[in-house]
Amino acid sequence: MADAAQSAPVPAVVLPIQKIPLEVLLRISYHLTTPELGSLRLTCRSIEKSLHTTFVKEFFTQKQFMMTQDSLQAFIDVSRSRLGSHLRYVHIGLDRFPEGVQRPLSDDEKERKYRERYANNFMLWNTGHHRDMLAEAFGNLENLEEIIIRDFNSRRRSRDGMHAEWHSYGFTTTFNETGVSLSQGMAGIWNSGFPYQYCSQVFASVLCALGIAKARPKGIQIMSRNSNHLRDFAFSTPGFLEPSVVPIIQGLEKLHLCIDLAWRCPSMGLSPTQTTTNPDLFIRKFLAHATNLRNLRINEHRSNNTGIAALLDWIVGDPDPPGGPDDELPDLPRPMLSMPQLERLSLGTLVVDAPRLLNVVRKFAPSLKSLELWKVTMIRNMPPDDTRNPPKTIFWTAFLQKLTEIPGLNLWHFKAGMLQQHWVERPVPALVSFKGRGPVREYVGPDWKQFVTDIASLLDVQWPLEPELNGDDDSDCKSGSFHSRPIVAGITG
């Protein structure tokens, strides 16, 4: 009897909190801050199990890391854990130490930590260990879908307040230890020493690591708001990289790029003069491999250079753009672009003329379902007989009309916003908006042609200040005065 009494199972104690229905528990947890949510999950195993699905979806479906040893080590640890199978979107923040901090910090312990972290980061980069760590982590992610390289933080962390951000893992620890905030931008006194190729370096490292890991993500995005753009050399795939990197490019279905082709590139007119080297040679070869793309976005730096013009000419299949062929470069490939499955095209922050832009759309018209034009500046040569007083012509009106006439173009989604225009000879942008609707218009549906026709009649240009010429030829002030307010052409509100 004693043995039977000793072997009798002890009834499990059910805590009151365990009796809370799941939907009520989720509603309660929704209003908690991140530290409070962590404390709730640690109350007991059943609570942790109940909240596991929503917790993983919020915090580990996508995660942001940066190029520091502790952050990349955390990336590896997550990839090895049971959470690794849930991680599908990996964000790489462009956080780095500000080169402008030359004087020692006033706190000795913070100065020591700063020196230690700076030195570790230096060795991490210059030994290539960052690439090895990335490759190990990527190799463990069986459900990896996209890589996002970004120079700003998402502010959708509503759980911790209206302005809370999703920082790269390790950012807060670094700040608490050193008192120095890692920066993602390129401007400002603390950032003056940053190399402009940092984004390109990270992009190249990520591609190389993906190749080593034999990972096959479906998308790569560059998201920049702080002038971190890819230079053309970032797209170089030399012979030793081709076997591992080209299959990655070929498998991409989504590619969002922020590029800057202004480096070592002359200024632009409507017929750019080709030099002995094209500023877009490597990106051509890169895009030529991306034959399975369904979603392509190209944001340039809104720079007035020949690079983007040459790239667009190549995209539409013009082997000899205005200015002459590139026959002086026999050793460099001249690949042709083929993206038969492209459904979504987005072009932004670039300077382009209407014919080139229409040709690009015409190139992909048979498969295109979505077109976005964001912060595009349209240019045109001034009439030869009217150089002193350029006509107040709205360039976008004719463009939108011709867009609806492209054969085979059947869009389901169209968006145009923050548009500008200027004459080539007068490179001062004029803002373009839509009467009573603001600077952005968007449409989803089958009747896109009627929508475009309607918004074309609403175009409104805010012309820049122009000199008011003085009719007195004897005046000492030949340049004249300026109007006190801008001149508005088109339909005004």
C-alpha positions as CSV (number, residue, x, y, z in Angstrom):
1,M,0.0,0.0,0.0
2,A,2.9,2.3,0.8
3,D,4.5,1.6,-2.6
4,A,1.2,2.3,-4.3
5,A,0.8,5.6,-2.5
6,Q,4.3,6.6,-3.4
7,S,3.8,5.8,-7.1
8,A,0.5,7.6,-7.5
9,P,0.9,10.5,-10.0
10,V,0.8,14.0,-8.5
11,P,-2.0,16.0,-10.1
12,A,-0.7,18.9,-12.2
13,V,-1.4,22.3,-10.8
14,V,-3.2,24.5,-13.3
15,L,-2.4,28.1,-12.8
16,P,-5.2,30.7,-13.4
17,I,-3.3,32.3,-16.2
18,Q,-3.2,29.0,-18.0
19,K,-7.0,29.0,-18.2
20,I,-7.1,32.2,-20.2
21,P,-8.5,31.5,-23.7
22,L,-5.9,31.9,-26.5
23,E,-7.7,34.7,-28.2
24,V,-7.8,36.7,-25.0
25,L,-4.1,36.0,-24.3
26,L,-3.2,37.2,-27.7
27,R,-5.3,40.4,-27.2
28,I,-3.5,41.0,-23.9
29,S,0.0,40.4,-25.4
30,Y,-0.8,42.7,-28.3
31,H,-0.7,45.8,-26.0
32,L,2.6,44.8,-24.2
33,T,6.0,46.3,-25.0
34,T,8.8,44.0,-26.1
35,P,10.3,43.6,-22.6
36,E,6.9,43.0,-21.1
37,L,6.1,40.4,-23.8
38,G,9.3,38.6,-23.0
39,S,8.4,38.5,-19.3
40,L,5.0,37.1,-20.1
41,R,6.5,34.3,-22.2
42,L,8.8,33.4,-19.3
43,T,5.9,32.9,-16.8
44,C,5.5,29.2,-17.7
45,R,6.0,26.8,-20.5
46,S,2.4,26.6,-21.6
47,I,2.2,30.4,-22.1
48,E,5.4,30.3,-24.1
49,K,4.0,27.6,-26.2
50,S,0.7,29.4,-26.7
51,L,2.4,32.6,-27.9
52,H,5.1,30.9,-29.9
53,T,3.5,31.2,-33.3
54,T,2.7,34.9,-33.1
55,F,6.0,35.7,-31.4
56,V,8.0,34.0,-34.2
57,K,5.9,35.7,-36.9
58,E,6.5,39.2,-35.4
59,F,10.2,38.9,-34.4
60,F,11.8,36.1,-36.5
61,T,10.0,36.0,-39.9
62,Q,12.4,38.8,-40.8
63,K,15.4,40.0,-38.8
64,Q,17.9,42.8,-39.2
65,F,21.6,42.4,-38.7
66,M,24.7,44.4,-39.4
67,M,28.3,43.8,-40.4
68,T,29.8,43.5,-36.9
69,Q,31.1,40.4,-35.2
70,D,28.4,40.1,-32.4
71,S,25.6,40.9,-34.9
72,L,26.7,38.3,-37.4
73,Q,27.3,35.8,-34.6
74,A,23.7,36.3,-33.5
75,F,22.7,35.7,-37.1
76,I,24.5,32.4,-37.0
77,D,23.0,31.4,-33.7
78,V,19.5,32.2,-34.9
79,S,20.1,30.2,-38.1
80,R,21.1,27.1,-36.1
81,S,18.2,27.3,-33.7
82,R,14.6,26.2,-34.2
83,L,13.8,29.8,-35.2
84,G,16.0,29.4,-38.3
85,S,13.3,27.6,-40.3
86,H,11.0,30.7,-39.8
87,L,13.5,33.3,-41.0
88,R,12.6,34.2,-44.5
89,Y,13.6,37.9,-44.9
90,V,17.1,38.9,-43.8
91,H,17.8,42.6,-43.5
92,I,21.4,43.8,-43.5
93,G,21.7,47.3,-42.1
94,L,24.5,49.6,-43.3
95,D,25.4,50.6,-39.7
96,R,29.0,51.4,-39.2
97,F,31.4,53.3,-36.9
98,P,31.7,57.0,-37.8
99,E,35.2,57.7,-39.1
100,G,35.1,61.3,-38.0
101,V,35.4,60.5,-34.3
102,Q,39.1,61.3,-33.8
103,R,39.3,62.6,-30.2
104,P,39.1,60.1,-27.3
105,L,35.8,59.8,-25.5
106,S,35.7,61.4,-22.1
107,D,34.7,58.2,-20.4
108,D,37.7,55.8,-20.2
109,E,35.6,52.6,-20.2
110,K,33.6,53.8,-23.2
111,E,36.8,54.7,-25.0
112,R,38.2,51.3,-24.3
113,K,35.0,49.6,-25.6
114,Y,35.0,51.8,-28.7
115,R,38.6,51.0,-29.6
116,E,37.9,47.3,-29.0
117,R,34.8,47.2,-31.2
118,Y,36.4,49.4,-33.9
119,A,39.4,47.1,-34.1
120,N,37.3,43.9,-34.2
121,N,35.3,45.4,-37.0
122,F,38.4,46.3,-38.9
123,M,39.8,42.8,-38.6
124,L,36.4,41.3,-39.5
125,W,36.3,43.2,-42.8
126,N,39.9,43.0,-43.8
127,T,40.3,39.2,-43.2
128,G,37.1,38.3,-45.0
129,H,35.7,36.7,-41.9
130,H,32.4,38.6,-42.3
131,R,31.8,36.8,-45.6
132,D,32.5,33.4,-43.9
133,M,30.0,34.2,-41.1
134,L,27.4,35.3,-43.6
135,A,27.9,32.1,-45.6
136,E,27.5,29.9,-42.6
137,A,24.2,31.6,-41.6
138,F,22.8,31.6,-45.1
139,G,23.6,28.0,-45.4
140,N,21.5,27.1,-42.4
141,L,18.3,29.0,-43.7
142,E,16.2,26.5,-45.5
143,N,13.4,28.9,-46.2
144,L,15.4,32.0,-47.1
145,E,13.4,34.2,-49.6
146,E,14.9,37.7,-49.7
147,I,17.9,39.7,-48.7
148,I,17.4,43.4,-48.0
149,I,20.3,45.8,-47.7
150,R,19.1,49.0,-46.2
151,D,20.5,52.3,-44.8
152,F,17.4,53.3,-42.7
153,N,15.4,51.5,-40.0
154,S,11.8,50.5,-40.3
155,R,9.5,52.5,-38.0
156,R,6.8,49.8,-37.9
157,R,7.7,48.7,-34.4
158,S,4.4,49.9,-33.1
159,R,4.6,47.7,-30.0
160,D,7.2,50.0,-28.5
161,G,5.7,53.3,-29.4
162,M,4.9,55.4,-32.5
163,H,8.5,56.2,-33.3
164,A,10.2,53.0,-32.3
165,E,12.5,51.5,-34.9
166,W,13.7,48.1,-35.8
167,H,17.5,48.5,-35.3
168,S,20.1,46.1,-36.5
169,Y,20.9,43.4,-33.9
170,G,23.7,44.8,-31.7
171,F,23.1,48.5,-32.3
172,T,21.7,49.2,-28.9
173,T,24.4,47.3,-27.1
174,T,27.1,49.2,-29.0
175,F,25.5,52.5,-28.1
176,N,25.1,51.6,-24.4
177,E,28.8,50.5,-24.2
178,T,30.4,53.3,-26.2
179,G,27.9,56.2,-26.2
180,V,28.5,56.4,-30.0
181,S,25.5,55.9,-32.3
182,L,26.4,53.9,-35.4
183,S,25.4,55.7,-38.6
184,Q,23.9,54.6,-41.8
185,G,24.1,57.8,-43.7
186,M,26.7,59.5,-45.9
187,A,26.3,63.2,-44.9
188,G,27.2,65.2,-41.8
189,I,30.3,66.0,-39.9
190,W,30.7,62.6,-38.4
191,N,30.3,60.8,-41.6
192,S,32.6,62.8,-43.9
193,G,35.2,60.0,-44.0
194,F,32.9,57.2,-45.0
195,P,33.9,55.5,-48.3
196,Y,31.1,55.9,-50.8
197,Q,31.5,52.3,-51.9
198,Y,30.4,50.8,-48.5
199,C,27.0,49.7,-49.9
200,S,28.7,48.2,-52.9
201,Q,31.1,46.3,-50.5
202,V,28.2,44.9,-48.5
203,F,26.3,43.9,-51.7
204,A,29.4,42.1,-53.1
205,S,30.0,40.3,-49.8
206,V,26.4,39.2,-49.6
207,L,26.4,37.8,-53.1
208,C,29.7,36.0,-52.5
209,A,28.4,34.5,-49.2
210,L,25.2,33.3,-50.9
211,G,27.3,31.6,-53.6
212,I,29.4,29.8,-51.0
213,A,26.3,28.7,-49.1
214,K,24.6,27.6,-52.3
215,A,21.6,29.6,-51.2
216,R,18.9,30.5,-53.7
217,P,16.9,33.5,-52.5
218,K,14.1,34.7,-54.8
219,G,14.7,38.4,-54.1
220,I,17.4,41.0,-53.4
221,Q,16.6,44.6,-52.5
222,I,18.7,47.7,-51.9
223,M,16.7,50.2,-49.9
224,S,18.4,53.6,-49.6
225,R,17.3,57.0,-48.2
226,N,20.8,58.1,-47.2
227,S,22.7,58.2,-50.5
228,N,24.1,54.6,-50.2
229,H,23.9,53.6,-53.8
230,L,25.5,50.8,-55.7
231,R,28.4,51.8,-58.0
232,D,28.8,49.9,-61.3
233,F,31.7,47.9,-60.0
234,A,29.5,46.3,-57.4
235,F,27.9,44.2,-60.2
236,S,31.2,42.8,-61.4
237,T,31.3,39.0,-61.6
238,P,34.9,38.1,-62.4
239,G,35.7,34.6,-63.5
240,F,36.4,33.2,-60.0
241,L,32.9,34.3,-58.9
242,E,30.8,33.3,-61.9
243,P,30.3,29.6,-61.1
244,S,28.7,30.4,-57.7
245,V,27.1,33.9,-58.2
246,V,25.6,33.6,-61.7
247,P,23.1,30.8,-60.6
248,I,21.9,33.2,-57.8
249,I,21.2,36.0,-60.3
250,Q,19.5,33.6,-62.7
251,G,17.1,32.4,-59.9
252,L,16.0,35.9,-58.8
253,E,12.4,36.9,-59.4
254,K,12.6,40.2,-57.5
255,L,15.4,42.8,-57.8
256,H,15.2,46.3,-56.4
257,L,18.3,48.4,-57.0
258,C,19.5,51.8,-56.0
259,I,22.4,52.7,-58.3
260,D,24.7,55.6,-58.9
261,L,26.4,55.6,-62.3
262,A,27.9,59.1,-62.0
263,W,31.3,57.9,-60.9
264,R,33.9,58.7,-63.6
265,C,31.1,59.6,-66.0
266,P,30.6,62.8,-68.1
267,S,27.5,65.0,-67.9
268,M,24.5,64.2,-70.0
269,G,22.6,65.6,-72.9
270,L,19.9,63.8,-74.9
271,S,22.6,62.3,-77.1
272,P,25.4,61.3,-74.8
273,T,28.9,61.1,-76.2
274,Q,30.3,57.7,-75.6
275,T,33.7,57.6,-74.1
276,T,36.2,54.7,-74.3
277,T,34.5,53.1,-71.3
278,N,30.8,52.8,-70.6
279,P,29.9,53.5,-67.0
280,D,27.3,50.7,-66.9
281,L,29.2,47.8,-68.3
282,F,29.0,45.6,-65.2
283,I,25.4,46.2,-64.4
284,R,24.6,45.2,-68.0
285,K,26.2,41.8,-67.6
286,F,24.5,41.4,-64.2
287,L,21.0,42.1,-65.5
288,A,21.6,39.9,-68.6
289,H,21.8,36.9,-66.2
290,A,18.5,37.9,-64.5
291,T,16.3,36.3,-67.1
292,N,13.6,35.1,-64.6
293,L,12.8,38.5,-63.0
294,R,9.1,39.3,-62.4
295,N,9.7,42.4,-60.4
296,L,12.4,45.0,-61.2
297,R,13.0,48.4,-59.6
298,I,15.8,50.7,-60.6
299,N,16.3,53.9,-58.6
300,E,19.2,56.1,-59.8
301,H,20.8,59.0,-58.0
302,R,19.0,61.7,-60.1
303,S,22.4,62.6,-61.4
304,N,22.8,64.4,-64.7
305,N,25.2,61.9,-66.3
306,T,25.4,59.6,-69.4
307,G,25.3,56.4,-67.3
308,I,21.6,56.0,-66.9
309,A,21.0,57.0,-70.6
310,A,23.5,54.4,-71.8
311,L,21.9,51.8,-69.5
312,L,18.4,52.5,-70.8
313,D,19.5,52.4,-74.4
314,W,21.0,49.0,-73.8
315,I,17.9,47.8,-72.0
316,V,15.7,48.5,-75.0
317,G,18.2,46.7,-77.3
318,D,20.0,49.6,-79.0
319,P,23.5,48.3,-79.4
320,D,24.7,51.6,-80.8
321,P,23.1,54.4,-78.8
322,P,23.4,58.0,-80.0
323,G,27.0,59.0,-79.9
324,G,28.6,55.9,-81.5
325,P,29.2,52.2,-80.8
326,D,31.4,50.8,-78.1
327,D,33.5,48.8,-80.6
328,E,36.6,50.2,-78.8
329,L,36.0,47.6,-76.1
330,P,36.4,44.2,-77.8
331,D,37.3,42.4,-74.6
332,L,34.1,43.4,-72.7
333,P,30.8,41.5,-73.4
334,R,27.8,43.2,-74.9
335,P,25.0,41.0,-73.5
336,M,21.4,41.4,-74.6
337,L,18.6,41.8,-72.0
338,S,15.7,39.3,-72.0
339,M,13.1,39.3,-69.2
340,P,10.1,37.6,-70.7
341,Q,8.3,37.2,-67.4
342,L,8.7,40.8,-66.1
343,E,5.4,41.9,-64.6
344,R,6.3,44.8,-62.4
345,L,8.6,47.7,-63.4
346,S,9.5,50.6,-61.1
347,L,11.8,53.4,-62.2
348,G,12.7,56.2,-59.8
349,T,15.0,59.2,-59.0
350,L,16.4,59.3,-62.5
351,V,16.8,62.0,-65.2
352,V,15.5,60.8,-68.6
353,D,13.8,62.0,-71.8
354,A,10.4,60.8,-72.9
355,P,11.5,58.7,-75.9
356,R,13.9,56.7,-73.8
357,L,11.3,56.1,-71.1
358,L,8.7,55.1,-73.6
359,N,11.1,52.7,-75.3
360,V,11.8,51.0,-71.9
361,V,8.1,50.5,-71.3
362,R,7.6,49.3,-74.8
363,K,10.3,46.7,-74.3
364,F,8.4,44.9,-71.6
365,A,4.9,45.7,-72.7
366,P,3.8,42.1,-73.6
367,S,4.2,40.9,-70.0
368,L,4.0,44.1,-67.9
369,K,1.2,44.4,-65.4
370,S,2.5,47.2,-63.1
371,L,4.3,50.4,-63.8
372,E,5.6,52.9,-61.2
373,L,7.4,56.2,-61.9
374,W,8.7,57.8,-58.8
375,K,10.7,61.0,-58.6
376,V,11.4,60.9,-62.3
377,T,12.8,64.1,-63.9
378,M,11.9,64.4,-67.5
379,I,14.2,66.5,-69.7
380,R,13.9,68.0,-73.2
381,N,16.0,70.2,-75.5
382,M,14.8,73.8,-75.8
383,P,13.5,74.9,-79.2
384,P,16.4,76.4,-81.2
385,D,14.6,79.6,-81.9
386,D,13.4,80.3,-78.3
387,T,16.4,79.9,-76.0
388,R,15.9,83.1,-73.9
389,N,12.3,82.5,-73.0
390,P,11.5,78.7,-72.9
391,P,7.9,77.9,-73.4
392,K,5.9,76.7,-70.5
393,T,5.3,73.2,-71.8
394,I,4.3,70.3,-69.6
395,F,6.4,67.5,-70.9
396,W,4.4,64.8,-69.0
397,T,1.2,65.5,-70.9
398,A,2.5,64.1,-74.2
399,F,4.3,61.3,-72.4
400,L,1.1,60.0,-70.7
401,Q,-0.8,60.2,-74.0
402,K,1.9,58.2,-75.8
403,L,2.0,55.7,-73.0
404,T,-1.6,54.7,-73.6
405,E,-0.8,54.1,-77.3
406,I,1.9,51.5,-76.7
407,P,0.7,48.3,-78.4
408,G,0.1,45.3,-76.1
409,L,0.5,47.2,-72.9
410,N,-2.2,46.1,-70.5
411,L,-1.5,47.4,-67.0
412,W,-3.4,46.5,-63.9
413,H,-1.5,48.9,-61.6
414,F,-0.1,52.4,-62.4
415,K,1.6,54.9,-60.1
416,A,3.2,58.2,-60.7
417,G,4.5,60.5,-58.1
418,M,6.9,63.3,-57.1
419,L,7.5,64.0,-60.8
420,Q,9.7,66.8,-62.1
421,Q,10.8,68.3,-65.5
422,H,13.3,70.8,-66.9
423,W,14.9,71.9,-70.1
424,V,18.4,70.5,-70.8
425,E,19.7,74.0,-71.2
426,R,18.0,75.2,-68.0
427,P,18.7,72.4,-65.4
428,V,16.4,73.8,-62.7
429,P,13.7,71.2,-62.0
430,A,10.1,72.2,-62.0
431,L,7.8,70.3,-59.7
432,V,4.8,68.5,-61.3
433,S,1.6,67.6,-59.4
434,F,-2.0,66.9,-60.1
435,K,-4.7,69.5,-59.7
436,G,-6.4,69.0,-56.3
437,R,-4.9,65.5,-55.9
438,G,-1.4,66.3,-54.7
439,P,1.9,65.0,-56.2
440,V,1.0,61.3,-56.3
441,R,-1.7,59.4,-58.3
442,E,-2.2,55.6,-58.2
443,Y,-4.7,53.2,-59.9
444,V,-5.5,49.5,-59.6
445,G,-7.9,48.0,-62.1
446,P,-8.5,47.1,-65.7
447,D,-9.3,50.6,-67.1
448,W,-5.8,52.1,-66.7
449,K,-5.9,54.0,-70.0
450,Q,-8.8,56.0,-69.0
451,F,-7.2,56.8,-65.6
452,V,-4.0,58.0,-67.3
453,T,-6.0,60.1,-69.7
454,D,-7.8,61.7,-66.8
455,I,-4.8,62.5,-64.8
456,A,-3.0,64.0,-67.9
457,S,-5.6,66.7,-67.9
458,L,-4.8,67.5,-64.2
459,L,-1.1,68.0,-64.6
460,D,0.1,71.2,-63.0
461,V,3.7,72.5,-63.1
462,Q,5.3,74.8,-60.5
463,W,7.8,76.7,-62.6
464,P,11.0,77.8,-60.9
465,L,12.0,81.4,-60.5
466,E,13.0,83.0,-63.7
467,P,14.8,86.4,-64.4
468,E,12.5,89.3,-65.2
469,L,14.5,91.1,-68.0
470,N,14.8,94.9,-67.9
471,G,13.8,96.6,-71.1
472,D,16.3,99.5,-70.6
473,D,19.4,98.6,-72.5
474,D,21.5,101.2,-70.6
475,S,20.9,99.5,-67.3
476,D,24.0,98.3,-65.4
477,C,22.1,95.3,-64.2
478,K,22.1,93.1,-67.3
479,S,20.9,90.0,-65.5
480,G,17.6,91.5,-64.5
481,S,15.6,90.9,-61.3
482,F,13.6,87.8,-60.3
483,H,9.9,87.4,-59.8
484,S,8.9,87.4,-56.2
485,R,6.9,84.2,-56.5
486,P,6.9,81.2,-58.9
487,I,4.9,81.2,-62.1
488,V,2.4,78.5,-62.3
489,A,1.5,77.0,-65.7
490,G,-1.2,74.5,-66.6
491,I,-4.3,74.1,-64.5
492,T,-4.0,75.8,-61.2
493,G,-5.8,75.0,-58.0
